[in-house]
């Protein structure tokens, strides 16, 4: 194998964003994330303070969403959401760009909207992933968004929310990897549900993956590496990621 367990597990942002998830399901999802030692848990905003406690003592980062899932919130509301998330202990913020403004070609607005989240987050030592929602965009939109995110020093550019009409594609991931430069990284979301696909996107240069099939992928990873199984139940996370 040309990878070890942590190289794979630390690519995963475990998704806990389905609106029908109960409190017990959210807690169980965080416990599972700790057991499998993933990179982060991306949880619905109201549960973020609890997630910080559930993840305490682990290396799993608490993360949440901004302007989710459609990106049409006003910039001031996105900034307030970021402020609240930072106050609640969030370490990584996944924000949705304003898709309507991208499609309208209003790049000054798009830049201002993204900056309004990145600046306070970076000032507080937090990281930001900018979600494009590629299923609605053309290649020129995606390239321009990559340029803006590089200009603003976003930490990741991200393909999708997992709640649009499509998720990450290999074509989009290749385009995004080609049009960003360090320190900006690429995150795939929507459609990475098995280990072979995760390894394939890793080979393209993707460093993070949003996933709900975390247990299945990492159980397979541990089996291939000859590691003992982890005893952790997987909550029903439904569709989406």
GUVEX-948703 format. One line per 3 residues: their letters; for each residue x, y, z of N, C-alpha, C. Coordinates in Angstrom, 2 decimals, padded with zeros to 5 digits. Atoms other than C-alpha are relative to their C-alpha. Example, Ala and Ser with C-alpha at 12.3 -4.5 7.8 and 13.67 -1.06 7.14 Angstrom:
as = 000.89/-001.19/000.00/012.30/-004.50/007.80/000.90/001.20/000.00 | -000.82/-001.19/-000.06/013.67/-001.06/007.14/-000.77/001.09/000.73 $
END
This chain:
xxx = 000.83/-001.19/000.00/000.00/000.00/000.00/000.88/001.26/000.00 | -000.79/-001.22/000.05/001.28/003.48/-000.79/-000.59/001.09/000.89 | 000.56/-000.94/-000.96/-000.60/005.11/002.08/-000.13/-000.70/001.34 $
xxx = 000.28/000.58/-001.30/-001.06/004.63/005.81/-001.39/000.45/000.44 | 001.38/-000.24/-000.42/-004.28/004.81/007.81/-000.29/001.49/000.21 | 000.28/-001.40/-000.29/-003.95/008.38/009.00/000.03/000.88/-001.24 $
xxx = 000.02/-000.76/001.25/-003.15/009.65/005.52/-001.38/-000.03/-000.64 | 001.35/000.11/000.54/-006.62/008.42/004.56/-001.02/000.60/000.96 | 001.01/-000.48/-000.95/-008.59/009.13/007.74/000.02/001.51/000.15 $
xxx = -000.12/-001.45/-000.16/-007.26/012.67/007.97/-000.33/000.78/-001.27 | 000.58/-000.67/001.15/-008.67/013.42/004.53/-001.49/000.26/000.19 | 001.45/000.03/-000.07/-012.24/012.98/005.76/-000.57/001.04/000.95 $
xxx = 000.87/-000.83/-000.82/-014.62/015.64/007.01/-001.32/-000.74/000.11 | 001.21/000.81/-000.19/-017.42/013.55/008.49/-001.22/000.92/000.04 | 001.15/-000.90/000.18/-020.74/015.12/007.47/-001.17/-000.38/000.90 $
xxx = 001.19/000.16/-000.85/-023.54/015.56/010.01/-000.90/001.21/-000.25 | 000.73/-001.18/000.44/-025.75/018.00/008.12/-001.45/-000.26/-000.38 | 001.39/000.29/000.36/-029.01/016.21/007.40/-000.96/000.60/001.02 $
xxx = 000.88/-000.70/-000.94/-031.89/018.21/008.92/-000.81/-000.90/000.90 | 000.81/000.90/-000.83/-033.67/015.14/010.27/000.81/-000.73/001.06 | -000.83/000.67/-001.00/-030.75/014.04/012.44/-000.42/000.42/001.41 $
xxx = 000.34/-000.29/-001.39/-031.68/013.75/016.11/001.27/000.33/000.78 | -001.14/-000.32/-000.87/-029.47/014.90/018.96/000.86/-001.24/000.24 | -000.76/001.24/-000.22/-028.49/011.29/019.67/000.81/-000.39/-001.23 $
xxx = -000.71/000.33/001.23/-027.55/010.78/016.02/001.21/000.90/-000.19 | -001.12/-000.93/000.12/-025.38/013.89/016.02/001.13/-000.37/000.96 | -001.04/000.40/-000.96/-023.58/012.78/019.17/000.68/-001.29/-000.44 $
xxx = -000.58/001.26/000.45/-023.11/009.27/017.82/000.94/000.23/-001.19 | -000.87/-000.31/001.13/-021.66/010.74/014.62/001.32/000.58/000.44 | -001.25/-000.55/-000.53/-019.11/012.73/016.60/000.84/-001.07/000.68 $
xxx = -000.74/001.10/-000.65/-018.18/009.68/018.66/000.65/-000.89/-001.05 | -000.56/000.81/001.08/-017.69/007.72/015.44/001.21/000.69/-000.62 | -001.10/-000.76/000.59/-015.48/010.48/014.02/001.25/-000.08/000.87 $
xxx = -001.14/000.12/-000.92/-013.28/010.34/017.12/000.59/-001.40/-000.07 | -000.48/001.39/000.04/-013.06/006.54/017.00/000.84/-000.27/-001.24 | -000.71/000.24/001.26/-011.92/006.63/013.38/001.06/001.06/-000.28 $
xxx = -001.06/-001.03/000.08/-009.69/009.72/013.88/000.00/000.71/-001.35 | 000.10/-000.74/001.26/-010.94/011.72/010.90/000.55/001.42/000.18 | -000.51/-001.37/-000.08/-009.93/015.29/010.08/-000.94/000.90/000.78 $
xxx = 000.95/-000.88/-000.67/-013.11/017.03/011.17/-001.40/-000.57/-000.06 | 001.44/000.22/000.10/-016.82/016.81/011.81/-000.63/001.30/-000.46 | 000.73/-001.18/000.46/-018.92/019.23/009.78/-001.46/-000.18/000.42 $
xxx = 001.28/000.23/-000.66/-022.06/019.58/011.86/-000.92/001.21/-000.17 | 000.96/-001.10/000.09/-025.24/021.66/011.70/000.34/001.04/001.07 | -000.52/-001.06/-000.88/-024.52/025.04/013.30/-000.53/-000.01/001.43 $
xxx = 000.54/-000.08/-001.37/-026.86/024.79/016.29/000.66/-001.01/000.93 | -000.62/001.05/-000.82/-025.05/021.63/017.47/001.50/000.18/000.17 | -001.45/-000.20/-000.06/-021.55/023.07/017.13/000.55/000.06/001.41 $
xxx = -000.57/-000.03/-001.35/-021.03/023.92/020.83/000.07/-001.39/000.64 | -000.02/001.36/-000.54/-021.96/020.36/021.78/001.08/-000.82/-000.68 | -001.03/000.75/000.73/-019.69/018.96/019.06/001.39/000.32/000.53 $
xxx = -001.29/-000.37/-000.58/-016.79/020.91/020.51/000.28/-000.84/001.25 | -000.15/000.82/-001.21/-017.37/019.05/023.79/000.16/-001.47/-000.35 | -000.08/001.42/000.38/-017.92/015.67/022.12/001.35/-000.35/-000.61 $
xxx = -001.28/000.25/000.66/-014.66/016.04/020.18/001.20/000.36/000.87 | -001.08/-000.44/-000.89/-012.63/017.39/023.11/000.95/-001.14/000.32 | -001.01/001.00/-000.31/-009.38/015.55/023.73/000.44/-000.81/-001.20 $
xxx = -000.38/000.69/001.22/-009.21/014.25/020.15/000.70/000.97/-000.95 | -000.59/-000.87/001.02/-007.46/015.57/017.05/-001.01/000.33/-001.10 | 001.07/-000.28/000.97/-010.79/015.81/015.19/-000.48/001.44/000.18 $
xxx = 000.37/-001.41/-000.08/-011.62/019.44/014.38/-001.52/000.19/-000.13 | 001.40/-000.35/000.18/-015.13/020.85/014.88/-000.15/001.01/-001.14 | 000.25/-000.93/001.10/-016.42/022.48/011.71/-001.50/000.13/-000.24 $
xxx = 001.41/-000.21/000.29/-019.71/023.89/010.48/-000.14/000.76/-001.30 | 000.29/-000.61/001.29/-021.38/025.58/007.53/-000.41/001.47/000.15 | 000.36/-001.42/000.08/-021.90/029.22/006.54/-000.75/000.21/-001.32 $
xxx = 000.76/-000.24/001.22/-024.59/030.31/004.06/-000.48/-001.27/-000.66 | 000.29/001.35/000.50/-025.58/026.67/003.67/-001.50/-000.24/-000.09 | -000.76/000.62/001.09/-026.82/025.10/001.47/000.00/000.77/-001.31 $
xxx = 000.19/-000.62/001.31/-027.70/027.63/-001.25/000.87/001.23/-000.25 | -000.91/-001.13/000.18/-025.28/030.53/-000.64/-000.66/001.34/-000.18 | 000.71/-001.24/000.28/-027.99/033.16/-001.02/-000.21/000.91/001.18 $
xxx = 000.07/-000.89/-001.16/-027.71/034.63/002.48/000.67/001.33/-000.32 | -000.70/-001.27/000.16/-026.79/038.29/002.65/001.41/-000.13/000.57 | -001.38/000.03/-000.47/-023.11/038.95/003.18/000.08/000.28/001.50 $
xxx = -000.04/-000.33/-001.43/-023.80/040.49/006.59/-000.41/-001.19/000.85 | 000.42/001.19/-000.75/-025.59/037.33/007.70/001.10/-001.05/-000.02 | -001.12/000.95/000.06/-022.72/035.14/006.49/001.10/000.42/000.98 $
xxx = -001.02/-000.48/-000.93/-020.33/037.33/008.46/-000.41/-000.26/001.45 | 000.49/000.27/-001.35/-022.51/036.99/011.56/000.04/-001.49/000.31 | -000.10/001.45/-000.19/-022.71/033.23/011.07/001.45/-000.39/000.31 $
xxx = -001.40/000.30/-000.24/-018.92/033.14/010.89/000.42/000.43/001.41 | -000.30/-000.50/-001.34/-018.65/035.25/014.03/-000.55/-000.94/001.08 | 000.61/000.91/-000.96/-021.04/032.93/015.88/000.74/-001.33/000.02 $
xxx = -000.72/001.28/000.07/-019.24/029.81/014.65/001.34/000.08/000.71 | -001.29/-000.19/-000.66/-015.89/031.17/015.81/-000.19/000.05/001.51 | 000.30/-000.10/-001.43/-017.38/032.06/019.20/-000.35/-001.36/000.60 $
xxx = 000.43/001.32/-000.48/-018.82/028.55/019.48/001.11/-001.04/-000.03 | -001.15/000.91/-000.02/-015.40/026.96/018.94/000.31/-000.68/-001.32 | -000.25/000.59/001.31/-015.46/026.16/015.23/001.45/000.26/-000.43 $
xxx = -001.37/-000.14/000.50/-012.01/025.54/013.73/000.06/000.13/-001.51 | 000.05/-000.07/001.47/-013.00/025.18/010.06/-001.42/000.36/-000.42 | 001.30/-000.49/000.45/-015.84/026.99/008.28/-000.17/-000.32/-001.47 $
xxx = 000.31/000.34/001.39/-017.40/025.63/005.08/-001.08/000.96/-000.49 | 000.95/-001.02/000.45/-019.04/028.60/003.35/-000.40/-000.23/-001.46 | 000.49/000.11/001.38/-021.19/028.56/000.20/000.07/001.38/-000.65 $
xxx = -000.03/-001.27/000.71/-020.45/031.27/-002.32/-001.40/000.34/-000.51 | 001.29/-000.41/000.54/-023.34/033.25/-003.79/-000.08/-000.44/-001.46 | 000.05/000.61/001.33/-024.10/031.05/-006.80/-000.68/000.94/-001.00 $
xxx = 000.71/-000.93/000.88/-026.55/033.58/-008.25/000.92/001.10/-000.50 | -000.91/-001.07/000.39/-023.92/036.30/-008.24/001.13/-000.52/-000.89 | -001.00/000.61/000.89/-021.36/033.94/-009.79/-000.56/-000.11/-001.41 $
xxx = 000.61/000.16/001.31/-023.75/033.13/-012.63/-000.31/001.34/-000.66 | 000.26/-001.35/000.53/-024.51/036.85/-013.00/001.28/000.72/-000.39 | -001.27/-000.62/000.33/-020.80/037.62/-013.37/000.34/001.20/000.87 $
xxx = -000.27/-001.12/-000.91/-020.81/040.04/-010.43/001.16/-000.38/000.92 | -001.16/000.51/-000.71/-017.30/039.18/-009.37/000.42/000.86/001.17 | -000.30/-000.85/-001.16/-016.85/042.18/-007.09/-000.83/-000.41/001.20 $
xxx = 000.86/000.45/-001.09/-019.82/041.02/-005.04/000.50/-001.34/000.53 | -000.47/001.33/-000.41/-018.53/037.44/-005.01/001.24/000.11/000.87 | -001.25/-000.20/-000.77/-015.11/038.58/-003.80/-000.30/000.58/001.38 $
xxx = 000.36/-000.64/-001.26/-016.63/040.80/-001.12/-000.68/-000.99/000.95 | 000.75/000.98/-000.78/-018.93/038.00/000.05/000.94/-001.04/000.63 | -000.95/001.00/-000.51/-016.10/035.48/000.41/000.95/000.63/001.02 $
xxx = -000.92/-000.69/-000.91/-013.76/038.00/002.02/-000.63/000.23/001.38 | 000.69/-000.29/-001.26/-016.39/038.78/004.67/000.04/-001.17/000.97 | -000.14/001.18/-000.87/-015.99/035.23/006.01/001.48/-000.32/000.25 $
xxx = -001.41/000.36/-000.13/-012.30/034.63/005.35/000.74/000.93/000.97 | -000.78/-000.93/-000.83/-011.01/037.79/007.04/-000.20/-000.22/001.50 | 000.13/000.24/-001.43/-012.59/037.27/010.48/000.45/-001.39/000.42 $
xxx = -000.43/001.36/-000.33/-011.91/033.55/010.35/001.52/-000.07/000.13 | -001.46/000.01/-000.06/-008.22/034.02/009.58/000.53/000.83/001.16 | -000.42/-000.83/-001.14/-007.95/036.79/012.17/-000.09/-000.78/001.31 $
xxx = 000.18/000.83/-001.19/-009.16/034.23/014.72/000.77/-001.31/-000.07 | -000.79/001.22/000.14/-006.81/031.52/013.46/-000.80/-001.19/-000.49 | 000.84/001.09/000.54/-009.58/029.50/011.78/000.22/-000.14/-001.50 $
xxx = -000.17/000.27/001.43/-009.68/027.98/008.30/-001.35/000.01/-000.71 | 001.23/-000.13/000.77/-012.22/028.44/005.51/000.08/-000.83/-001.28 | 000.19/000.72/001.26/-013.42/026.17/002.71/-001.11/000.71/-000.76 $
xxx = 000.99/-000.72/000.81/-015.25/027.97/-000.10/-000.66/-001.00/-000.95 | 000.77/000.95/000.80/-017.99/025.86/-001.70/-000.49/000.69/-001.27 | 000.39/-000.57/001.28/-018.57/026.52/-005.41/-001.40/-000.43/-000.44 $
xxx = 001.21/000.67/000.53/-021.57/024.19/-006.09/000.11/-000.10/-001.53 | -000.41/000.09/001.40/-020.05/023.20/-009.42/-001.08/-000.48/-000.96 | 001.02/000.54/000.88/-023.14/021.43/-010.75/-000.79/001.09/-000.72 $
xxx = 000.72/-001.12/000.61/-024.61/024.86/-011.56/000.89/000.90/-000.84 | -000.96/-000.94/000.57/-021.46/026.43/-013.01/000.65/-000.52/-001.28 | -000.80/000.33/001.17/-019.49/026.52/-016.24/001.48/000.05/000.38 $
xxx = -001.43/000.04/-000.30/-015.74/026.00/-016.45/000.57/001.38/000.29 | -000.53/-001.35/-000.22/-015.08/029.73/-016.69/-000.34/000.50/001.39 | 000.38/-000.38/-001.37/-017.01/030.29/-013.44/000.93/-000.65/001.01 $
xxx = -000.82/000.75/-000.94/-014.99/027.62/-011.68/001.43/000.53/000.02 | -001.35/-000.56/000.07/-011.68/029.01/-012.91/000.07/001.36/000.68 | 000.00/-001.35/-000.61/-012.60/032.54/-011.87/-000.12/-000.10/001.51 $
xxx = 000.12/000.19/-001.45/-013.66/031.34/-008.42/001.32/-000.48/000.60 | -001.31/000.43/-000.49/-010.34/029.55/-008.03/000.95/001.18/000.10 | -000.86/-001.19/-000.03/-008.54/032.81/-008.90/-000.32/000.88/001.20 $
xxx = 000.40/-000.86/-001.12/-010.55/034.79/-006.35/000.39/-000.63/001.33 | -000.34/000.68/-001.26/-010.03/032.18/-003.64/001.51/-000.01/000.24 | -001.45/-000.12/-000.15/-006.28/032.22/-004.30/000.37/001.41/000.43 $
xxx = -000.25/-001.39/-000.35/-006.31/036.00/-004.13/-000.31/000.26/001.47 | 000.44/-000.22/-001.38/-008.15/035.90/-000.79/000.62/-000.99/000.98 | -000.69/000.99/-000.84/-006.03/032.98/000.51/-000.97/-000.89/000.77 $
xxx = 000.85/001.03/-000.59/-008.91/030.61/001.19/000.85/-001.22/000.30 | -000.77/001.20/-000.35/-007.70/027.40/002.79/-000.32/-001.18/-000.91 | 000.42/001.01/000.97/-009.70/025.12/000.51/-001.01/000.60/-000.96 $
xxx = 001.13/-000.17/000.89/-011.86/025.38/-002.56/-000.71/-001.36/-000.04 | 000.79/001.23/-000.20/-014.67/022.83/-002.42/-001.03/-000.11/-001.11 | 000.84/000.21/001.17/-016.72/021.32/-005.21/-001.48/000.27/000.23 $
xxx = 001.45/000.14/-000.11/-020.19/021.01/-003.72/-000.45/000.02/001.45 | 000.60/000.16/-001.32/-022.54/021.11/-000.78/-000.40/-001.44/000.28 | 000.59/001.32/-000.14/-023.75/017.57/-001.42/-001.51/000.05/-000.08 $
xxx = 001.45/-000.18/000.03/-027.26/019.00/-001.71/-000.48/000.65/-001.29 | 000.37/-000.51/001.31/-027.22/020.32/-005.28/-000.42/-001.16/-000.90 | 000.41/001.03/000.96/-028.04/018.38/-008.44/001.14/-000.96/-000.33 $
xxx = -001.14/000.87/000.23/-024.57/016.82/-008.54/001.11/000.31/000.98 | -001.11/-000.18/-000.93/-021.42/016.38/-006.51/001.33/000.10/-000.72 | -001.35/-000.09/000.56/-017.70/016.12/-007.13/000.15/-000.92/-001.21 $
xxx = -000.36/000.82/001.16/-016.56/014.92/-010.55/001.51/000.06/-000.18 | -001.44/000.02/000.23/-013.06/013.95/-011.59/000.42/001.18/-000.87 | -000.31/-001.12/000.88/-013.15/016.59/-014.32/000.10/001.30/000.79 $
xxx = -000.02/-001.22/-000.80/-013.99/019.34/-011.85/001.19/000.03/000.94 | -001.12/000.06/-000.93/-011.39/018.18/-009.37/001.32/000.28/-000.70 | -001.21/-000.27/000.77/-008.69/018.17/-012.03/000.11/001.49/-000.32 $
xxx = 000.00/-001.44/000.31/-009.70/021.70/-013.07/000.39/000.82/001.22 | -000.26/-000.78/-001.20/-009.64/022.99/-009.49/001.44/-000.16/000.47 | -001.38/000.24/-000.39/-006.30/021.37/-008.67/000.95/000.79/-000.91 $
xxx = -000.84/-000.71/000.95/-004.83/022.95/-011.82/-000.03/001.51/000.19 | 000.17/-001.46/-000.06/-006.12/026.44/-011.00/000.13/000.58/001.41 | -000.36/-000.56/-001.30/-005.10/026.81/-007.36/001.47/-000.25/000.25 $
xxx = -001.39/000.16/-000.39/-001.70/027.16/-005.80/000.09/000.07/001.51 | -000.19/-000.01/-001.44/-000.39/026.61/-002.29/-000.04/001.43/000.52 | 000.48/000.99/-000.96/-001.56/027.27/000.33/-001.43/-000.48/-000.23 $
xxx = 001.38/000.40/000.25/-005.01/026.80/-001.25/-000.05/-001.47/-000.41 | 000.16/001.42/000.26/-006.11/023.16/-001.27/-001.39/-000.27/-000.58 | 001.26/000.37/000.64/-009.01/021.27/-002.87/-000.72/-001.06/000.82 $
xxx = 000.85/000.96/-000.70/-011.89/019.47/-001.15/-001.09/-000.49/-000.94 | 001.08/000.62/000.76/-014.27/017.04/-002.86/-001.16/-000.29/000.93 | 001.19/000.31/-000.80/-017.82/016.70/-001.59/-001.13/-000.44/-000.92 $
xxx = 001.10/000.52/000.78/-020.76/014.72/-002.85/000.47/-001.09/-000.95 | -000.31/001.10/000.91/-020.24/011.29/-004.37/001.21/-000.83/000.33 | -001.15/000.83/-000.40/-017.09/010.02/-002.64/-000.49/-000.93/001.11 $
xxx = 000.66/000.91/-000.94/-018.62/006.97/-000.97/000.71/-001.34/000.16 | -000.75/001.24/-000.18/-016.02/004.22/-001.29/001.49/000.32/-000.01 | -001.43/-000.24/-000.20/-012.32/003.85/-000.57/000.73/000.21/-001.31 $
xxx = -000.71/-000.14/001.27/-011.21/003.43/-004.17/-000.19/001.38/-000.60 | 000.23/-001.36/000.50/-012.84/006.72/-005.14/000.78/001.01/000.81 | -000.77/-000.91/-000.85/-011.25/008.45/-002.16/001.47/-000.03/-000.39 $
xxx = -001.41/000.11/000.39/-007.83/007.13/-003.17/000.22/000.65/-001.36 | -000.13/-000.61/001.33/-008.43/008.22/-006.75/000.04/001.52/000.08 | -000.03/-001.47/-000.10/-009.24/011.81/-005.77/001.26/000.46/000.73 $
xxx = -001.27/-000.32/-000.66/-006.22/011.80/-003.45/001.12/000.06/-001.03 | -001.04/000.03/001.03/-004.06/010.91/-006.44/-000.07/001.22/-000.91 | 000.16/-001.21/000.80/-005.47/013.93/-008.26/000.56/001.23/000.71 $
xxx = -000.50/-001.12/-000.77/-004.23/016.19/-005.46/-001.00/000.55/001.00 | 001.01/-000.40/-000.99/-007.38/016.48/-003.32/000.51/-000.35/001.39 | -000.49/000.25/-001.36/-006.57/016.80/000.39/-001.10/-000.24/001.02 $
xxx = 001.13/000.25/-000.90/-010.05/016.69/001.96/-001.19/-000.52/-000.81 | 001.20/000.56/000.60/-013.27/014.82/001.25/-001.13/000.11/001.01 | 001.18/000.02/-000.85/-016.71/015.47/002.71/-000.72/-001.32/-000.19 $
xxx = 000.56/001.35/000.14/-018.32/012.13/003.46/-000.96/-000.33/001.13 | 000.85/000.62/-001.02/-021.13/010.39/005.27/000.29/-001.49/000.10 | -000.33/001.44/000.01/-019.86/006.89/004.34/001.35/-000.25/000.67 $
xxx = -001.29/000.05/-000.68/-016.94/007.36/006.71/000.35/-001.38/000.52 | -000.27/001.31/-000.61/-017.25/004.06/008.56/000.32/-001.05/-001.05 | -000.22/001.01/001.04/-017.50/001.95/005.42/001.36/000.18/-000.66 $
xxx = -001.28/-000.24/000.67/-014.51/003.61/003.76/001.18/-000.33/000.90 | -001.14/000.21/-000.89/-012.28/003.46/006.82/000.08/-001.43/000.51 | -000.05/001.44/-000.29/-013.28/-000.09/007.71/000.74/-000.73/-001.12 $
xxx = -000.68/000.62/001.15/-012.17/-001.08/004.21/001.49/000.34/000.00 | -001.40/-000.41/-000.07/-008.96/000.92/004.62/000.76/-000.82/001.03 | -000.67/000.76/-001.07/-008.12/-000.81/007.89/000.15/-001.47/-000.39 $
xxx = -000.08/001.40/000.44/-008.89/-004.22/006.39/001.15/-000.18/-000.99 | -001.06/000.11/001.00/-006.56/-003.61/003.44/001.38/000.14/000.63 | -001.30/-000.23/-000.66/-003.81/-002.42/005.78/000.29/-001.03/001.09 $
xxx = -000.20/001.03/-001.03/-004.24/-005.40/008.12/-000.12/000.52/001.40 | 000.19/-000.57/-001.32/-005.32/-003.23/011.05/-001.26/-000.56/000.65 | 001.19/000.53/-000.68/-007.81/-004.35/013.71/-001.23/000.88/-000.27 $
xxx = 001.25/-000.72/000.22/-011.44/-003.38/013.23/-000.29/000.93/001.18 | 000.42/-000.93/-001.04/-012.84/-000.44/015.18/-001.45/-000.28/000.34 | 001.38/000.26/-000.45/-015.95/-001.10/017.24/-000.71/001.34/000.18 $
xxx = 000.78/-001.25/-000.07/-018.16/001.90/016.49/-001.19/-000.13/-000.92 | 001.20/000.08/000.82/-021.72/002.04/015.26/-000.07/001.22/-000.90 | 000.13/-001.09/000.94/-022.52/004.18/012.24/-001.41/000.54/000.02 $
xxx = 001.35/-000.59/000.02/-025.48/006.57/012.60/-000.50/000.11/-001.42 | 000.60/-000.15/001.31/-027.88/006.80/009.71/000.07/001.47/-000.40 | -000.18/-001.39/000.42/-026.75/009.96/007.93/-000.78/000.35/-001.23 $
xxx = 000.86/-000.29/001.14/-029.12/009.67/005.01/000.79/000.31/-001.26 | -000.65/-000.31/001.27/-028.29/011.06/001.57/000.86/001.24/000.14 | -000.88/-001.17/-000.03/-026.26/014.12/000.64/001.41/-000.41/-000.31 $
x = -001.38/000.37/000.20/-022.54/013.58/001.03/000.15/-001.50/-000.26 $
END
